[in-house]
Amino acid sequence: MAITVVENLQDLVEIEAGVRTSKLALAEDGARVVMFAFDTGAELTEHTAPGPILVQGLAGRLAFSAEDETVEIVPGRLLHLPARTPHAVRALEPSKMMLTIIRQH
């Protein structure tokens, strides 16, 4: 079958007190999708991704920082970042986000 379906993405991760959790939701040709849940103050310290990324806010508010710029990720907001750009994420309140890493061939 050519179609891969993942049901109830937001239910794959739960917000847990004081921490960040994540779960791989999809790993298929061309993309990986990872679901994240953050409690207030939890973070992903600065890192890079091997390909371009898309970050979509699903719940709460997150501060996304890259190259001396910080934007809020909120539900309905989509962010794109080029490959290998250093970035970090910090939860401003209990939050969930979806990360898509685009694989370059």
C-alpha positions as CSV (number, residue, x, y, z in Angstrom):
1,M,0.0,0.0,0.0
2,A,1.3,3.5,-0.9
3,I,-0.6,5.3,1.9
4,T,0.6,5.3,5.4
5,V,-1.9,6.5,8.0
6,V,-1.1,7.5,11.6
7,E,-4.2,8.0,13.8
8,N,-4.6,10.4,16.8
9,L,-1.1,12.0,16.6
10,Q,-1.7,14.2,19.6
11,D,-2.4,11.1,21.8
12,L,1.0,9.6,21.1
13,V,2.6,11.8,23.7
14,E,1.3,13.1,27.1
15,I,2.5,16.1,29.0
16,E,4.4,14.9,32.1
17,A,5.4,17.0,35.1
18,G,8.8,18.7,34.7
19,V,9.9,16.9,31.5
20,R,9.9,16.7,27.7
21,T,8.7,13.6,26.1
22,S,8.8,12.5,22.4
23,K,7.7,9.7,20.2
24,L,8.5,8.8,16.6
25,A,5.1,8.9,14.8
26,L,6.3,8.1,11.3
27,A,9.5,7.2,9.5
28,E,8.8,6.8,5.8
29,D,10.5,7.7,2.5
30,G,11.2,11.4,2.5
31,A,10.1,12.3,6.1
32,R,10.2,11.5,9.8
33,V,7.5,12.9,12.1
34,V,8.2,13.2,15.8
35,M,5.6,14.2,18.4
36,F,6.7,16.2,21.4
37,A,5.1,17.1,24.7
38,F,6.7,19.6,27.1
39,D,5.8,20.7,30.6
40,T,6.4,24.4,31.4
41,G,10.2,25.1,31.3
42,A,11.1,21.8,29.7
43,E,13.4,22.3,26.7
44,L,15.3,20.9,23.8
45,T,18.8,22.4,24.0
46,E,20.5,23.8,20.9
47,H,21.0,21.1,18.2
48,T,20.7,20.7,14.5
49,A,18.7,18.5,12.1
50,P,20.1,16.7,9.1
51,G,17.4,18.0,6.8
52,P,14.9,20.9,6.6
53,I,12.3,20.8,9.4
54,L,8.7,21.9,9.8
55,V,7.5,22.5,13.3
56,Q,3.7,22.8,14.0
57,G,2.2,24.0,17.3
58,L,-0.6,21.7,18.6
59,A,-1.2,23.0,22.1
60,G,0.3,25.6,24.5
61,R,3.1,28.0,23.7
62,L,6.8,27.3,22.9
63,A,9.7,29.6,22.4
64,F,11.7,28.5,19.3
65,S,15.1,30.1,18.9
66,A,17.5,30.0,15.9
67,E,20.2,32.4,14.8
68,D,19.5,35.1,17.4
69,E,15.8,35.1,16.6
70,T,13.0,33.7,18.8
71,V,9.4,33.1,17.7
72,E,6.5,31.6,19.6
73,I,5.0,28.3,18.4
74,V,1.3,28.3,19.1
75,P,-1.5,26.1,17.9
76,G,-2.0,26.6,14.1
77,R,1.5,28.1,13.6
78,L,3.9,26.4,11.2
79,L,7.6,27.1,11.1
80,H,10.2,26.1,8.6
81,L,13.9,25.9,9.2
82,P,16.7,25.0,6.8
83,A,18.9,21.9,7.3
84,R,21.7,22.1,9.9
85,T,20.5,25.4,11.4
86,P,21.2,25.4,15.2
87,H,18.0,25.8,17.1
88,A,16.5,25.3,20.6
89,V,12.9,25.0,22.0
90,R,11.6,25.9,25.5
91,A,8.1,25.5,26.8
92,L,6.4,28.6,28.1
93,E,3.5,26.5,29.3
94,P,2.4,22.8,29.0
95,S,2.6,22.3,25.2
96,K,2.6,19.8,22.3
97,M,4.3,20.1,18.9
98,M,4.8,18.1,15.8
99,L,8.2,18.0,14.1
100,T,8.7,16.9,10.5
101,I,12.2,16.3,9.3
102,I,12.4,16.3,5.5
103,R,14.9,13.8,4.1
104,Q,17.0,15.1,1.2
105,H,18.1,12.6,-1.4
